[in-house]
Amino acid sequence: MIALIQRVSSAHVEVDGESIGAIGAGLLALVAVEPGDGETQARRMVERLLGYRVFADEAGKMNRSLTDTGGGLLLVSQFTLAADTRKGMRPSFTSAAAPEEGRLWFDRLVDLARAAYPGVETGRFGAHMMVHLCNDGPATFHLEVR
């Protein structure tokens, strides 16, 4: 499972002009499910999303997590993160989970996150989404759970 997380001052997702998920300060996580991902990867990714220290402490060091700050978490499925871009001029998506598997484990990730933390919002799996964000920093990190 892969997540590209961005520390944001705000973010929201629109589908067909309708806002379906929005947060203030917190993390936007673009998430890709890979073949073979399951419960172990979903649980570990939630731990990492909630505990990854990317927010400043009193000294200005990245020492505080989402749980520490109480910020929002916006989870957005994005299978293109799993693309193989090592050669050629067109990405290959054979390294991304099939849509049914991707939906299953993305939905499980959302359920686990909501059970562990308030303020979790989402996009819509498989929809064409417009993701709006104000990246704070900018601060963007690539997380992988194998």
VOGU-3710 file (C-alpha; in Angstrom, 3 decimals, decimal comma):
1> mialiqrvss> 0,000/0,000/0,000  1,301/3,411/-0,950  0,314/6,821/0,377  1,498/10,200/-0,771  0,750/12,486/2,161  0,699/16,238/2,081  0,549/18,500/5,094  -2,215/20,957/4,261  -3,811/24,061/5,704  -7,001/22,938/3,924
11> ahvevdgesi> -8,151/20,437/1,317  -11,362/19,289/-0,291  -12,555/16,900/-2,993  -15,249/17,583/-5,581  -17,123/15,131/-7,773  -19,370/16,600/-10,475  -19,062/20,047/-8,875  -20,190/18,814/-5,443  -17,834/18,940/-2,453  -17,845/15,447/-0,941
21> gaigagllal> -14,991/15,628/1,587  -13,202/18,561/3,199  -10,728/19,228/6,002  -8,975/22,208/7,517  -5,394/21,849/8,677  -4,160/18,262/8,609  -3,139/15,616/6,085  -4,303/14,821/2,590  -3,409/11,202/1,793  -3,520/9,941/-1,789
31> vavepgdget> -3,655/6,151/-1,452  -2,905/3,286/-3,859  -3,575/-0,368/-3,160  -1,164/-2,888/-4,656  -1,806/-6,560/-5,452  -1,542/-8,651/-2,310  -2,292/-5,807/0,093  -4,599/-6,800/2,920  -5,460/-6,305/6,569  -1,835/-6,070/7,705
41> qarrmverll> -1,010/-3,297/5,234  -4,247/-1,383/5,935  -3,697/-1,454/9,703  -0,048/-0,424/9,410  -0,889/2,400/7,004  -3,446/3,806/9,447  -0,808/3,706/12,203  1,623/5,557/9,971  -0,904/8,146/8,782  -1,978/8,981/12,322
51> gyrvfadeag> 1,478/8,766/13,886  3,841/10,156/11,236  5,495/13,256/12,694  5,280/16,009/10,084  3,874/18,879/12,156  6,047/21,403/13,975  6,522/21,349/17,727  7,219/24,435/19,851  10,823/24,497/18,591  9,737/24,364/14,941
61> kmnrsltdtg> 10,888/20,747/14,405  8,713/18,155/12,700  7,954/16,284/15,887  4,150/16,153/16,114  1,727/13,743/14,481  -1,812/14,148/13,233  -2,994/12,571/16,481  -0,990/15,162/18,432  -2,422/18,110/16,515  -6,026/16,949/16,111
71> gglllvsqft> -6,022/17,919/12,421  -8,198/16,424/9,700  -7,392/13,433/7,508  -8,641/13,377/3,906  -8,204/9,955/2,253  -8,377/9,853/-1,549  -7,937/6,714/-3,626  -5,392/7,145/-6,415  -4,330/3,977/-8,214  -1,889/5,911/-10,407
81> laadtrkgmr> 0,549/6,074/-7,462  1,237/2,389/-8,069  2,182/2,967/-11,708  5,407/1,510/-13,042  7,224/4,447/-14,650  10,694/2,947/-14,948  10,765/2,741/-18,735  9,011/4,023/-21,805  6,820/7,069/-22,182  3,567/5,654/-20,846
91> psftsaaape> 2,911/4,367/-17,310  1,977/0,729/-16,728  -0,675/-0,008/-14,120  0,002/-3,726/-13,718  1,491/-2,947/-10,302  -1,828/-1,513/-9,048  -4,508/-3,731/-7,530  -7,524/-4,598/-9,672  -10,452/-2,219/-9,025  -12,405/-4,713/-6,879
101> egrlwfdrlv> -9,383/-5,448/-4,682  -8,460/-1,766/-4,542  -11,956/-0,764/-3,420  -12,052/-3,514/-0,781  -8,787/-2,488/0,871  -9,247/1,260/0,446  -12,660/0,970/2,125  -11,098/-1,101/4,901  -8,410/1,557/5,366  -11,141/4,192/5,705
111> dlaraaypgv> -13,061/2,063/8,231  -9,937/1,495/10,324  -9,009/5,189/10,220  -12,519/6,256/11,270  -12,516/3,742/14,121  -9,198/5,100/15,393  -9,556/8,824/14,760  -12,280/11,479/14,415  -12,317/13,872/11,474  -11,664/11,433/8,617
121> etgrfgahmm> -13,064/12,498/5,239  -12,802/10,775/1,854  -13,094/11,185/-1,853  -15,126/8,712/-3,923  -13,440/5,532/-5,116  -13,310/5,267/-8,908  -14,790/8,718/-9,524  -13,174/11,506/-11,507  -12,274/13,830/-8,633  -11,054/17,372/-8,417
131> vhlcndgpat> -8,742/17,580/-5,397  -8,105/21,066/-4,067  -5,423/21,671/-1,485  -3,224/24,268/0,053  0,047/22,426/0,766  1,560/23,726/3,991  5,335/23,990/3,656  5,215/22,532/1,086  5,532/19,237/2,907  4,933/16,029/0,937
141> fhlevr> 5,998/12,509/1,927  5,873/9,091/0,248  4,870/6,241/2,578  4,901/2,558/1,679  3,706/-0,431/3,663  4,711/-3,807/2,242
//
